[in-house]
Amino acid sequence: MNEIIFATSNRGKVATLQSHLAIHGLDDIEIVQSTFELIEPQASTALEVATSKAKQAHAITNAPVLVDDSSFHIYAMGGFPGPYIKYMLETVGAEGIVRFMEGQRDRRAYGMSALVFVDENGQLHTFSVQGEDGGIAEEVRESIDDSGWSDLWKIFIPTGSTKTLSQMTPEDHEMRHKSEHGRSSYNHFAEWLKEHLNKS
């Protein structure tokens, strides 16, 4: 397997995948970023959404393909918006989330990341992990560059940091990947892929 089609329009996700593959010595695999017109299902988890979209993407490509979907959970909102975070960002934006949190003493939140990979034999492999804990900033903080996954990065502060993800340098993110990679769906995928290729 020399290349993997990554069905995403998000360059930040591609960079994250490449970083985790490199940690496992798989940086010779080419990641082909591709965008497809996929139906976004109504579902209660990111894994359900990613699974549906992976099946659609594989039907189009008939080749190894990877799909990522994420959800974001705010404790004070009972876990909302969950897999509807993309829609929430498209409608009220990061500023709207900050307004929703006005007066809330509990600003804790966490993400869920789900990767679904369809291999060369058409078999599905799922990797779903709860991401790092953190909190919602009291204001939107602009990005130092355009490498972030979404505007959510402008308001999410990982536990132990005073910076939002958007304020972190590439070196900061590299350190996060190395220290947190055991809790990352991207790391679990990279570990599985390395073992899978060694058996081939």
Secondary structure, DSSP 8 states (H G I E B T S, - for coil): --EEEEE-S-HHHHHHHHHHHHHTT-TTSEEEEE---------SSHHHHHHHHHHHHHHHH-S-EEEEEEEEEEGGGTTTEETTHHHHHHHTHHHHHHHHTTT-S--EEEEEEEEEEE-TTS-EEEEEEEEEEEEE-SS----SSS--SSGGGGTEEETT-SS-GGG--HHHHHHHHHHHGGG-HHHHHHHHHHHHHHH-
